[in-house]
Amino acid sequence: MSTGSTAATRVGLVTLGCARNDVDSSELAGRLQADGYQLVTDEAEPADVIVVNTCAFVDAAKKDSIDAVLAAADTGAKVVAVGCMAERYGAELAQALPEADAVLGFDAYPRLGSLLGDVLDGHRPAAHTPVDRRTLLPISPVARAGAVSGVSVPGHAAGPVVPRTLLDEGPVAPLKIASGCDRRCTFCAIPSFRGAFVSRPPAEILQEAAWLVDQGVREVVLVSENTTSYGKDLPGDRQLADLLAGLAQVPGLTRVRLSYLQPAETRPWLIQAIAEIPAVADYFDMSFQHSSPAVLRRMRRYGSTDSFLQLVEQIRVAAPDAGIRSNVIVGFPGETEEDLAELERFLVGARLDAVGVFGYSDEDGTEALGLAGKHDEDVIAERVERITELVEELSAQRAEDRIGSQLLVMVDRAAGDPDGDGMAVGRGDHQAPDVDGEVRLIADRVLRPGELVRCTVTDSDGIDLVATVEPAADPAEPALRVAPR
């Protein structure tokens, strides 16, 4: 390693974007600590070098990433940009953002410690050269499985276990089960810089889950670019259901949550597995994006209002109280008023628990960039406002419908936590961290973070709930496993 790196070298990590980036930062922290760096976790403490893990999802995320690099440079520390924006734009970003002392792609992660040493010595490593990562692996799942067997593929989750250092306290953590995506949605550039889909071996995932439990984690959120594709490049059938069953047996792991499910790939056996395995949250993060068949075809996606409503009904038959969330894109090229009305028909009929509403924006390197029928920004903004008002009303109604029902709530923060309002706070099965609201807990005893408690919902506030905690249950009851921290 360069002489720039010593045990006293302090490195800060700033993470933007999704839970997949959270995992990447956790792995980078583990690598850097193994190389002798001292992690700075308090933003008020000075750092010698700051690594900014950027996001390139939409224009707003890119701006946030650039602002984070500039803010890091203002501290006087050396600044290294990594992550999706650095991977996607490489030298172009380095030229536009001279405040970054290095712009590094995914391939640099295994040797990040050495490269930071070079930066601290006053050198500027060559900026990453972008490549379409879909070309780096075979298209056939069978051939792909052979290509990645027993080796580490840069930028992918397959291969040896990478040490992690958890950067956030609390009982929940993301767990990456795959990387990349084989879908060709016309609005999305992610496959070009995240690459083709690759599943992690089940044994590796179970090993990491056990390690997370040892760190105090009680709930894992399974993340990937497309979770319903898990196992298609591994031998055997229904690998995702088998993985869920295996995770449910990890001692001390109380709850398993899935994210990023594709409606066209969500099979009845997966719905049943989620509904029937007690440790798996009744939670369906469905990537609907729209419901008009005409818009979906232009997106290179599948489905319709009626088929999506049928899927929602299948879920609620199997798990009546399940949480269902989604994201939708409005103002897509060629979207008509009739298409928007069709989306409204779906949202009213589906009664989802939470919906993220995004206005379409052009993305470099996507097929949608060349589509006809682009809408003016003011039209897109009006449609975003219209759908947002609708989903806020529907989500609030869905939360209000839960008043009087029972929930199993994972306690995230104890009463008196400085980040809260004095009440203990947690999440029910239908609430993923940060995006689906929370449950404020009324209890006659001290609640510990990581504890799973049974509650009765007494009130709602938007998508948030208020619930009264019932007396401690029989600790032998399987659905109420509480693992001491």
N, C-alpha and C positions, 0 to 999 in steps of 0.2 A: 504494500500500500504506500502511496505517496507520503512524504513527510508532513504533508498538511493535516493528516489525520492522527490525532492522539486521543488518549483516554479523556483529556479535558475538552476535546472539541464538542461543542454543543450544537445540536441540530434540531430544528423545529420542523414540524410537518403540518401543512395546511391542506385540508381535503375538501374538494367541492364535488357536487354531483351525487350520484346514487350510492346505494349500499355496496355495489360491486367495487366502486372506488374506495369505500371504507375498508373493504377486505384488502385491496391492493396496498393501501397505506399501512394497514396493520402488518402486512408481510414485509413492506419496506422497512418499517420500524424494527421488526425482528432481525432483518438482515443487517441493518446499521448498528444495532446493539451488539450483534455478534462480531462486527468489525471494530468494536471498541468505541463507538460514538456514544455520547451522553444525550439522551432524548430530553428536550425541553417541552414540557406539557402545559406550562402556564404561559399564555401569550404575553404576559407582563415581564417575563424573564428574558434577558438578552440571549440571542443565539448567534453562533458564528456563521451558520449557513441555514437557509430555510428552503425546504423542498415543498413546492406547490403542486399538488396532484390535481390537475385541471380537468374540466368537463367541457365537452363539445357538443352537447345534446341539441340545444337550440341557441339562437342568438343571445338571449338573456344569460344563458349559462356561460357562453364564451366571454361576454362582457364581465361577468362576475369573476371569471378566471383571470382575465387580464388585470382587473382591479386588484385581485389578491396578489398577483406578482408585483404590481407597482407598490402596494402597501408594504409588502415584504422588503422591497428594495429601500423604502423610506426608513427602515429600521437601521440601515447601515450594514446589514448582514449580506453575505453572498446569497444569491437566489438561483435555484435550479428548478426549471419547469419540467414536470413529467406528466403522465396521464394522457387522457384521450385527445386533448387539444394539441399537446406536444407531439403525440404519435401521428395525428392526422395532418398537421401542417408543417412540422419539423423546421427546416431551414427558413421557410417563409415566415413562421412565427418568430424565429430568432432574429431575422432582419427587421421585422416590424416592432420588436420588443427588445431593444438593446439592454434594457434594465435587467434582463435575465442573463446570468453568467453562463448558463448552459440550458439547452433544450434537448431533452433525452427521450427516446422512445422506449417501448416495452422491452426490447432486446437488451437494454442497458441495465435493467433491474438487478440481475445477478451480480453485477460489478459496480453497483451504485456507490458503495463505500470508497472504492478506489477512485472513481470519477469525482466524487466530492473532494477527495484529497487533492486531486489535480486542480480543481477550482480554487480551493483554499490556497494553493501554491501560486495562484495568479494566472493559470492557464485557462483557456476556453476550449473545452472539448468540441469536436466537430458536431454540428447540429444533426439531429436525426434526419435521415432521408426516408420520406414516407413510401410505403409499398402497399398495394392491395393485398391484405393478409388472406383473402379468400383464395389466393393463388398458391399459398404455402402448404396446403394440405390437399389430399385427394378429395374429390366430391363424393365418391362412394363411401358410405359408413364402414363397410367391411375393409376396404383398402385403407381408410383413414385410421381405423383401429390398429391395423398392422403397422402403420407409419409411426404411431405415437407409443406403441407398446414398449414400456421400459425406458423411455427416454423423456427428456424434458423439452417441450416445445415452447420457444419464447413467445410470451404473450398469451399463453393458454394455461388452463388450470390443470392439465394432465401432467404426470411426471411425479418426481419426488415431493414429499411434503416440505413446504417452505415454513420456517419458524415464524410465528406471529407474536407480536406484542400488542395487547389490547390498549387502545388509546382512549377509550371511553369507559367510565365506570357504569355499573348498572347490571341488571340481571339478564339483559338481552344482547345478542350479538349476531351479525350476519355470518353465514357460512356458505361459501361459494361451492356449488356442486358441478358447474360446467362453465365453459367460456365460449364465446362466439355464437354465430347464428347463421343458419342456412336459408332463411327466408329472404325474399327479395321485395319487401315492401317499397313502393316507389318514393315514399317520403323519408326513408331512413338510410343514413350513411353508416350506421354502427357496424354492420358486417364487414365493410371495407377496411376498417381499422381495428376491429376486434377479432376478425377472422372467421373461419369456418367453425362449426359447432364441434366441441370436444367435451365428452363427459369425463369427470374424475372417477377413478375406480371407487366402488362402494367402501372397500376396506379403508381407504385413505380418508374418506369423508367421516366414517365412524370414528377413526382415530382422532381426527381433529375435533369432532364433537365431544369426545371424552376429555380432550385437553381443555376445551372451552369450559366444561363443567368444573374442572380443577381450578379454573380462574374465577369461579363464582358465577358463571353464566347458567341460567335456568331455562331460557328460551332461545332457540336458534331460529333465524329466518333464512330459509334456503333461497339463495339468489343465483341468478344466471341471466343471460340475455333471453333465454327461452326455456323455462323449466320443464314444460311438457315434452320437450325433445330428449330429456334425460334418458340415457341408456340405449338410444337408437344405434349408437356406435359400439355397444358392448354386447357380448353374447347373452342370449336369453330374452324372455319376454317380460313385460310389465316391470322393468327394473325400478321405476320410480316408486311403485307400490312396495316392492321389496325393500327399497332403501328406507321408506317411511317406517316400515315394520321394524327394521334394524335400529333406526334412531330411537324408536319408542322404547327400546330395551336398554339404552345407554343409562347406567345408574346415575341418578341425580338430575337427569334432563327431564324437566317437567312439561315443556311445551315445544312442539315443532310447528313452524308456520311456513307455508309455501308462498312464493311470489312469482310474478311474471308468467302467468298461464295463458296459452293461446286457445281461444274458444274452439277453433277448428281441430285442435289436437286433444281436447279434453274429453276423454272417453268415460263411459259409465263405470268401468272398473276403477278409474282414478277417483271419481266422485265418491264411490263406495269406500275406497281406502281412507280418504280424508274423513268421511262421516263416521266410520266404524272404529278407527284406531283412536283410543281415548286420548293419547298424548298429542295427537295431531289436531291443531286448531281447526274448527269448522270455519274456514276462511278461504275465499276464492278471489284472487287478484286477477281478474279477467281482462285481457287486452282487447276490448271490443273495437275501439277507435271510431267507429261509426256504425250505422245499421242499415243505411240505404244500400241496396245491392249495387246500384250504379256507381256510387262513390267507392264502395269496397272494391269493385272490379278495377277502378282506376288506381286504387291503392295496391293492387295485386294481393288482395285478401279475399276471404271467403265468408259467406254468411248472409243473413238478412234479419230484418226485425223479427219475423216469425220464428226463424230457427234459433235466434238468440233468446227469445222469450221462452222457447221450449227448453233450452239449456238451463236457463234460470229456474224454470219449473222443476226440472230434474234435480237440480241442486237442492231446492227447498223441500222436495219430497224426501230426499235422503237425509237432509239436515235442516229442519224447519227454521232454526234460529241462526243459520249460517250468515256470516258477513260476506257481502259481495261488493267489491269496489272495481272501478275501471277508470280509464282515461279516454277522452274523445277528442278528435280534431275537427274543428269547424272551419269553414271558409276554404276547404280544399278546392283545387282547380276544378271547375265544372260543376261544383255543388249548386243545386237549384233550391228555390224555396220549397219545392216539393220534397227534395232530399232532406232538408232541415226539418220539415214537418214529420218525416218518417223517423228521424232520430228522436224527435220529441215524443212520438208515439212509443218508441222503444223505452225511453227513459221513464215515462209515466207508467208503462206496463210493468217494467222490471223492478222499480222501487229499490234501487241500489242504495247501499249504505253510504257510499262516498264516491264522488266522481271528480277527476281532474279535467278541466276544460282548457284546451290549448287552441290558439288560433294558428292556422297554417302559416308557415314561413318557408321560403326557399332554402334548401340546404345544398351546399356544394357537393357535386358528385352523385346526386340522386336523379332518378328518372323523372320525378315530378318537376324538376327544374325546367324541363322542356315541354311540359303539358300545356295545352291551350286552356282558355277559360279562367285565367287568373283573376282574382277579385282585388279591388282596391282595399287599402289598409283600413279605411273607415268602415267598409262593409264587413270585413273580418272582425273588427273590433265590436261592431254592433251585434254580430252573431255570437261572439264570445260572451258578451254581456247578457244576451237573451237566454242562452243555454245555461250560463252560470246561475242566473236568477232562478231558473227552473230547478236545477239540481240542488241548489241550496234549500229550496222549499221542500223538495221531495226527500232529501237526506234528513232534514229536521223532522219531517213527518215520520220517517222510518225510525229515527231515534225515539220519538215520542211514543211510537207503538211498543217500544220495549219497556215502558213504565209498567211495573208490576211483575215483570219477568225476572227469572233468576239468571245470574251470570257467574261464571268462574273468572275471576280477575287476577291477573299477575300484578303484584305490587311493584311499581317502578320506583317510587319515591316515598319515603316515610313522612309522617306528619312533622311539620317544622322544618322541612328541607328548605334552604334559602332560595331554591329555584321555584318553589311552589307558593300557594296562598295559605299555608298553614295546615292544609288537609293532606292526608295520604292520597296518592294518585296511582292508578294502575290502568290496565287495559283488559277488556274482555276478549273472547275468542275472535270477535268480529273486528278488532282494532289492531292494525299493525302499528309499529312505532312511528311517530312523527306525522303520519298522514291521515289517520282515521279517527282523530279525537281521542279522548281519554275518559276515565271514570274517576270522579272524586269520591273518596270513600269516607263514610261515617262509621266509626268503630269505637267500641268500649275497651279496646286493648291496643297495645302497641303492635303495629304491623311492620314486618321486616321486608325490605326489598328482596324480591325473588320468591316471596311467599305466594301461594295460590289459594285464594279465599273465595268462598261462596257468598254471593250478595243478592239482595233484592233491589231492583232499580226503583227509585222513588221520584226522580225528576229528570228532565233533559234541558239542555241549553245548546241549541243548534245540534251538532253531532255529538257533543259531550253529554255525559250522563252523571247523575248523582245516585249513589247506591249505599244501602246500609249493610254492613258486614254481619253475617250471621255468626252465632257462637262457633268456636273451633269445632270442627268435625272430627270424627274418628280418624286418627292418622293412618289407619289401615285401609281406608277407602281408596281404591286405586285412582279414581279421577281427581283426588285431592292430595296427591303426593307433594309434600313440602320438603325440599332439600335444605338442610342448614347451611349457612354460608360460613 
